[in-house]
Amino acid sequence: MRLRNRPWAAPELAGCSYYVSDFGRYRGRWREAFGNDNTIWLEIGCGKGLYLSGMAPSHPEINFIGADIKSLMLAYARRNLESAFEEAGKPVDNVILLSMDAERILSSFSEDDQVGKIILNFSNPWPKPPHHKRRLTHTRQLENYKSFLRKGGTVEFKTDNDGLYRDSLEYFAEAGYSIDEECFDYYASHGIDPAIITEHEEKFMDMGLPIHYIRAVL
């Protein structure tokens, strides 16, 4: 979906103390960027930041990085984070918004970063076979994640796309990850936490589509 430009977006990001536009600036030094040794969770394709806004205020013990290639999405994420943290009565102090192309992820993270969790919420399914290598769960990408995901770290993945879900189970196996949990219909067996329901997730649920889920361990 093509997004219309919003004149307010660039100035708001420019004035955001936790926005990083230089994707390689903290490669190997993300703990230094946060100023502590807390575990790091990375959401690739964070969109408007609804997952981050639901999780980060109540988990100060975790450092969150929300990465997206679209600066407008990051501008919306900043607004949602500010609102969520204001409601919690504290400043945004455990989140960084990162402008990053997932295809170049190894230019942003190295083995020194030791990320504890990677979150993939409703990534582009790239349904045509010639484009499968662009999937964020493709074996090629899962191998890249091994470079900075700590041993025992997890990848959590949600999608509404049946084909992507089934293919991803194979990708994780090919890349040597262990499947800790898989659900074809996640909310049939899990309660709904409205605080961390993303925009896409809500839309698909309203359409009656099951949400597929995989948690894989390195």
N, C-alpha and C positions, 0 to 999 in steps of 0.2 A: 504494500500500500504506500503510495506516494504521500509524503507529509508536506503540508504547506509551511513555508517559512514563517517564523514568529519573530518579529523585530526585538522582542524582549529577551530572547533566548541567549544570544551571544553576550550581551552585557551582564546578565545574571550569572552566567558561567564564569565570565572574566572576574567577577567579584566574589566568587565562591572559594573560600579558603581550602576546601577539601576536594577541589576539582583539579585533576592532573591531565593536561593536554599533551604533554610530551610522553608518549607511550613507553619510552625506554629510560626515563629519568630515574626510576627507583629499581631497576632490574638488579636483583640480588640484594636489595637493601629495603625491602618493604617494611620490615620491623622498625627500621630507622625512621621511615616516613610516619609511622604511627607513634613512635616514641615509647614503645613497650614491647614485651615479648609474648603478648597474647597470640593465641592461634589465629590464623587467617582463613577466612572463607571467601572464595571468589565466585561471584555470579557473572557468567559470561552471557552477554545479551540481556542486560538488566532492564531494558526498556524504560518505563516510567517509574521504576524503583518501588513498586508496590510490595514486592517481597522484602526488600531492604527496609522499607518503612515499617513493615510489620514486625520484623525480627530485631533490627539493630537497637532500638530504644530499650528493649527489655533484656538485651544480652550484652552488657558492657564488657564482659569477659572475652568477647570475640571481636576481632577486627574484620570488618567487611569491606571488600572491594567490589564495586559494581562497575562492570566494563560494558561499553557499547560502542559501536562504530558510528552511531548517529548522535551528533551533539544535541539535536533538539530533544531526543529522548532523555539525555542526561540532564537537560535543563528542566524537563518535567520531573525527573527523579529528584533534583535538588528541591523543587517546590514541595514535593510529597514528603521528603525527609524533614524539611524545616517544619512542616505542619505536624508531623508525627512526634518529633522531638520537643517541639513547643508544648504539645499536649502533655508530654511526659515531664515537662518542667525542667529540661536540661538542654545543653547545647549539643550539636552534632559533633561527637568527639571520637567515634569508632567506625567511621565510614569514609572511604575515599571513592570518588567517582572518576573513572579512568576512560579516556578516549582511546579505544583500541580496536584494531582489526583482528579478529580471532585467527585469521590466516597467518598473522605475524606474532603469535602469542609468545614465542620463544625470544622475541626481542623485548618483551616486557617482564618475563619471569625466568629465573634460573634455579638451579638446584640449591642455592643458598637461601631461597625463600621458604621452602618447605611448607607449602599450603596444606591445610588440614582438610578442606572440603571444597569441591567444585560443584556449583549449582547450575543446571541447565534447564531453564523453564521455557517450554514451548518454543524451542529453536526452529528455525526454518527447516522444513522437511526435505527440501531439495529433491522432489519426487522423481525427476528424470535421471536415469542411470548415469549419463555422462557427468552429472553434477553431484553424485553421491559423495565424492571425496570432500565436498565442502560441508557436509554434515558435521555438527559439533560432536557427535558420538561416533563418527567414522573411525575405523581402526587407526588411520593415519593421525588423527587428532588425539586419540587416546594414548598413542605412543608419545606424542608431544607432552601431554599432561604428566607422564611419568617423570619427566625431567625436573618437575618442581613440586609434584604432589608427594607428600611424605608417605613412607611405608605405613600401611594401615589407614591411610587417608581414604576418603570416599568421594564418589561422584554420584550426585543425586539428579535424576533426570525425569521430567514430566513432559508428556505430549498427548495430543488428541489423535495423532496420526497412526493408524494401525500398522501400516507398512514400516514406518520409521521405528516404531516400537519393536516389532519383530526383528527387523534388521539390526537394531541396536543390541539386542540380546546376543546376536552372533558377533557383532563388533567387539563387545566386551570380552567374550570368550576368546576371540582371536588375539586380542591384545594382552591376555593373561590376567584379567581382572576376575575376582570372584563375585558372583551375584549374591548379595546378602538378602535382597528382597526384590520381588517382582510382582506387580499387580496389574492386571488388564483393566480393572475398574477400581481405582484406588479408594474412592470414597464409599464404595460398597463395604469396605472393611475398616476404614479409618474415619474418624470424626472430622468434621469440617471446622477449620479455624479461620473465620472470616478476616482475621487480622493479616493473614498472609496469602489471601487469594489474589492472584494477579488478574489484570484486565482480560487477558486472553482466556484464562482459566474460567472466569466467571461467564464469559460469552459462550464457551463450549458447554459448560454445565447447563446454562439456560437453554441450549439447543438440545439437551438430552444426550450429549455425547459422553461416553466414559473417558475418564482421565487415566492414562496409562502411566505407570511409575516403575522406575528401576533405581535401586541403590546398589552400587558396585564398590568393592573394596580393592585397593591396590595392595 
